[in-house]
Amino acid sequence: MAKRRQRRGKPLPTEPVEITIDSLSHEGRGVGRIDGKTVFVDRALPGETVQMNYTFQRGKFDEGRTISVENPNPQRVTPPCEHFSVCGGCSMQHLSTDAQITHKQSILAEQLEHFANTTPSQWLVPLQADLQAYRRKARLGVRYVIKKERTLIGFREKYSNYLADIEKCPVLVKQVSDLLEPMSKLIDEMDSRLFIPQIEVACGDEQIALIVRHLQPISEKDHAAWVEFARQHKVIIYLQPKGPKTVHRIWPIEDKDAQLSYRLKEYDLEMLMEPLDFTQVNASINNLMIPMALELLDVQPEDNVLDLFCGLGNFTLPLATKAKTVVGVEGVQDMVDRGTKNALHNQLENVEFYQADLAADLSDKEWLDRQYNKVLIDPARSGALEVIANIVKFNPQKIVYVSCNPATLARDTGELIKAGYKLIKAGVMDMFPHTTHVESIALFEK
């Protein structure tokens, strides 16, 4: 989060202030009032009286940071990460994981009520799995700090553009967390240490890929150092001098087996992927989410299923193991190619992939002329508003909507209700434990 600048005028109060916290915001901050003015307080929980310092003041609300807590909320816990007070990567580690998931479900319920004036006939039991060492994809900031004479790698500090000074990260998969310190020492000795702003991480079940962004050409010495690092730590190394299309692998060069992949054991599928592909961050939740989605759709051997925003086939191929036919549609051609490759790799012949901008006019698309009795959609944060009109033309019996944004899910729920559908079931999935990110799933029936 970028550092907020206080507007010129009256300076911030320097003395601690007492405040009673009434509720928790969607961003996981405590909400209270001082002299009638709303204050958002970092690391404060409902029911607590805390001492806080002001960090920002606006006309309509203020912000603060907890210094001490007088009467802790029963759900307050000791954060599992020693860097919690500084690092901005996870903001809810001070709240028990059960309370976190309850809070996320309350956000979904509130959004459905607000935007769609509805509630599901049945709430699903929240999906929870790995709470630590779950994160398989991450974009890590890198900065060589001259005054410290060493390289920092990780996430930004809270409310700041500075990188948090960490050596381990408990939410990254352990193999990646263990690489932070060796990578830091490696970059310390490089000619290009001032010109490496980020390292992108992508993990399969067996392999780890690192994409090193560099703003100036890498010297032969630095190139050799990265290759040796890859050999020693058994990782795949890519360099990225400019945009995403410039990403290229430097080690291993000829090993065709150095391919990122993950298995969906329940369906006996192996999903091949490239490091920049969109894949689910939390593998343990992904392995629970897919069976839940297929169960909600009640996929049968005679079904023709449409999977929109299908990516590399994360839902499409499992669907194809159960249904008569499946069509996957995705906006990015590289992902369509990956989905087709994965279908061939897994010897599935009843599935097709198509590229289309799902927010544009789809009237000329051949796949839209077919009939589908069940639909699955997994859109980006912006939701699926533009495609709902096309979806309801098929008059599908069931629609399963997987969402990473409860606000757009709720908005689209309203549109589906107008089209004659009812929200049967809904629930949340803890894809990003200890953060305020809300992943959810919903079933609609005609």
Buried (B, 14 or more C-beta within 10 A) or exposed (E): EEEEEEEEEEEEEEEBBEBBBEEBBBEBBBBBBBEEEBBBBBBBBBBBBBBBBBBBBEEEEBBBBBEEBEEBBEBBBEBBBEBBBBBBBBBBBBBBBEBBBBBBBBBBBBBBEEBBEBEBEEBBEBBBBBBBBBBBBBEBBBBBEEEEEBBBBBBBBBBBEBBBBBBBBBBBBEBBBBBBBEBBEBBEEBBBBBBBEBBBBBBBEEBBBBBBBBEEEBEEEBBEBBBEBBEEBEBBBBBBBEEEEEBEBBBBEEEEEBBBBBBBEEBEBBBBBBBBBBBBBBBBBBBBBBEBBBEBBBBEEEBBBBBBBBBBBBBBBBBBBBBBBBBBBBBBEBBBBBBBBBBEBBEBEBBBBBBBEBBEEBEEBEBBEEEBBBBBBBBBEEBBBBBBEBBBEBEBBBBBBBBBBBBBBBBBBBBBBEBEBBBBBBBBBBBBBBBBBBBBBBBBBE
